[in-house]
Amino acid sequence: MPNVPHDIPIPPTLVLDLENTLVSSTWDRKYGWRFAKRPGVDKFLHDMAQYYEIVLYSPSIDGIADPVVTSLDKDGCIMHRLYRDATYYRNGVHVKDLNRLNRNVKRMIVLDDDPTEVALNPENLIRVKPYTDATDRTDTTLARIAPFLIEIVREGYDDFPSLLEQYQGMDADEIADEQERRIDRYRQDRERLANRGLGGFARGAGLNLPEPELAPQSDYSSHGGGRSQPTAKDLVGAAPSSEQNQGGGFLNWMNKRAKEKEEMQQLKFEKWNQVMMKKAQEKKKQEEEARAAVQS
């Protein structure tokens, strides 16, 4: 892959397989090869393009696979396409080598249904269940693993293989299950903390507390005077309003700094996408001119 200008920060790299990962393929005498998109693939590509440099790395022949990728990725979310000529043929398998992609391997994640194709870099792999049934429109693998992939970038991890060691032996759906369990445990811990102290003591002791002197707020009275289940606002408190943050103080400074950092990061990614899209367009134009010269 091409070098990156020194003044542009490089986002992490997401390497995607094609067949049985993003699409399923079938062949018959009447229609030849036919491809079906995995459910959720369009949204997945658009979401991941905001956080990763996406590379399509397939052991398929480019003459067959490239038109499929063009049809699949009409908005250009995939920045680079690599096919069979970029793999190594070992023991009957076309193996991909992440070390030759001209990017930091520690900041790479691979989504692939076949671990043998990623045998050179198994520590970077998140295995997905093969998508082989084009009639199955209930598959949710891409939608479920997307929050995990986004969270990795937002948290600023710089060693993806070390992080993935926690999920060794799990596929994408199992990783999503584990993440959901951790979130549930976190919520339960927060609820237990909220039930401690005087409020928890009063509920546990069954004390009859006096009626509050102030009337209920409008947001409660509009719902019949109360709610049956605690909300996020009940557990962690209401977020500071914009009016509250207009003043000075440490809290305002922290909120302002976080917002500026997020905006700056977004600008960097937009600039990155513009540069890489321009490179891709120039490469495509050169290829078209070369083909035209050969035909003439």
N, C-alpha and C positions, 0 to 999 in steps of 0.2 A: 504494500500500500504506500501511497506517496507520503513524503515528509510533511510535517506540520510547521507553519511559520512560528518562529520563536516567541512572538509576542501574543500568541493565542493559547490559552490553557486547553489541554487535551482532555475531553471527557472520557469516562470509562468506555470500554469496548464490549458490545454485545454481539456475539457470534451466533448466527442462527443457521440451522440446517433447513433444507427445503422439503424433500419428500418424507412423508410420514411425520413431519414436525409442524410445518406450516400448511402443507397440502397433502391430500391423498391422491394416488394415481391409479388408474385402471386402463386396460387396453383391450380392445376387441377388434374384430376384422372389419366391422362396419365403420367405426369412428376412429380407430387407431388409439393413440394416447389421449386420455381425458383426465382433467385435474379438478379437484374440489377443494375449496378453501376450508381450513379448520375454523370452526365457529369462534368468533371474536378476534380473528387475525387482523382485521382492518384497524380496529381500535387499539389493539396491542401495539402495532407498528407505530401508530401516531403517538401513543403515550410514551413508548420507549425512545422515540426520536427526540423527545424533550430532555432526556437524561443520558443517553448513550450515543456513541458512534456505532451505527448498526452495520454489521458485515454479514452478507449472505455467503456462506461457505458450504458448497455442495459437491459431492463426488459425482454428480450427474454430468453428462456431456453438455457443454455450453450451448451447442446448437439446439438442443431439446429444452434445456432448463431456462435459458435466458428469456425466451418469449413468455414463459410462464411467470417469471419474476416481474417482467415488465407489466404484464396484465395484473399481477397481484399488487404491485406497489406503484399505483398510478400517481401518487403524490410525492414520490422520491424520498421516502423515509429511509430506505436502505442506501447507504453511502458507497458501499463497495460490493462487488460481486466476484466471487472466486469459485471456479469449477474444477473439474477433474484434473486439468493440467496443473493445478496448484496443490495437488495431493501427492502422497507417496504410496506406491503399491507394495504392500507387505502382507504376506501370508493370505493372499486372496482378498484383501481389503484395501480400499483407497482411504488412506489415513491422512487426517488434517494435522498440520503443524502450526500451532499458535506462535511459536518462537520466531517464525519468519514473517509475521504480519507487520513488523516495524512499529509495534506498540508495546507498552508495558504489560507483560503477561500477568503480573499480580493484580492488574485492574481489568481483567477480562473474565467474562462469564460466557459459557457455551450452553445453548439449549439444543439438545440432540436426542433422538430416540435410540441411537445405536452407539453404545459406549466404545465398541471396537474402533469406530472411526475417530475417536478422540483419545486413543490409547497413549499418545505421546504427552497428553496434558490432562489426565483424568481428574486432577485436583481442581480444574476449572469447570468441570461439567455439572450441569443440572439436567438430569435425565428426565425426559418426558415420555409418557405412554405413547406408543405409535398410534397415529391417526390413520387407520386403514379403511374404515367404513365411511364412505362418502354420505351415506344416508343418516348417519348419527349426527343430529343437530343439537344434541344435549351436552356435548363435550364442553367442559368449562376450564380446561387445564391452563390456557393462556390467561384467561381472566383471573384465575385464582393465584397464579404465580406473579402477576404484574405488581401487586402491592409490595411484595417482598423485594423485587428488583428495584423498585423506586425507593424503598426505604434504605437500601444499601447505599445509594448515591446520596440521599438526603443526610444520612448520618456521617458521611465523609469517610467511609472505610477505604483504606489504601492497600489492603491485602485480602483480596477476595478468596483465594484458596484457604487461608487460615480460617476465615469465617465459615466457609462451606464444610470444613471438617466437622463442625457441630452437627451437620445433617448427613453424615456419611452413610451411604446405603439407602437413602431416601430418594424417591423421585419427586417431581415438581408438586404433585398433588399431596404427597405425604409431608413435604416441607410446608405447604399451605396449611395443612391440618395442624402441624406443630405450632405454626405461628398463631393460629386461631386459639389454640389451647393456652399459649403464653399470654395472649391478650386477655382471655377470660380470667386467668390466674391474677393478672395485674389488676383487673377491675375488682375482683373479689378482695384482693389485699387492700385496695383503696376503700372499699366499702367497710371492711373491718376496721380500718383506721378511723373512718368517719364515725363509726359506732362507739369508739372509745371516748373516754372523758365524761364530762357531766351529762351530755346528751345520751350516751350509751348507758350510763348509770341510771338515769331517770327511766329509760325505757325498760331496762332489765329489772328494776325494782318495782315497776308498775305504779310509780307515784302519780297522784292526781295533781297536776300542776294547775295554777290559776289561769284563767283566760287572759290572753294578751290584752294590754291596754290599748294598743293601736289596732285600727281596723285592718282587715286583710288587704293586701295590695291588689290592684286591678287585674294583674295577670292571673292571680289565683281565683278571684271571684268570678271572672269570666268563664272559668272551667268548672263552676259548681263548688268552689270553696276548697279544692284540694286535688291531689293526684295520687293514684293508687301505687305507683312505682317511682323510685327515685330516678331522676335524670342526671345527666352529666353536670348540670348546673348545681344540683343538690350535693353531688359528691365532691366536686373540686371547686365550687364557687363560680360565680359569674365572671366572665372575662372582662377586663377593664374596658370601659366604653371610650369612644373617641374623645368625649368631653373630659373624662377623667385624665386622659393622657396629654391634654394640651399644656399642662403645667410642667414644672421642672421635676427634678428628683431622679433617683437612680432607676426606678422602674421605667420612666419615660425614656431615659437614655438607652436602656437595654432594648426596649421595643423599637425605638427608632433605628438603632444599630442593626437589629435583626432584619428589619424591613429593607434597609439600604443594602445589606449583604445579599438578601434574596433578589432584589432588583438587579444588582450588579452581576450576580450569577446568571440570571436570565439573559441579560445583555451579552454576556460572554458566550453563552450557548447559541444565541441568535447570530452573533458574528461568526462563530465556528460553522454553523450550518450554511451561512451565506458563502463563506470561503470554499467549503467542501462541495457545495452545489455548483459553484462556478467551475471548480476543477473537473467535476463530473461532466458538466456540459461541454467544456473544452475537449475532454477526452472523447466524448461521443461525437463531437463535430469532426475531430481528427480522424476517427474511425470511418465516419461517413464519407469524408473526402478521400480517404485511402481506398474505400470500396468503389467510389465513383471513378477514381483514376484507373483502377484495375479493369472495371467494366468498359471504360472508354478505350 
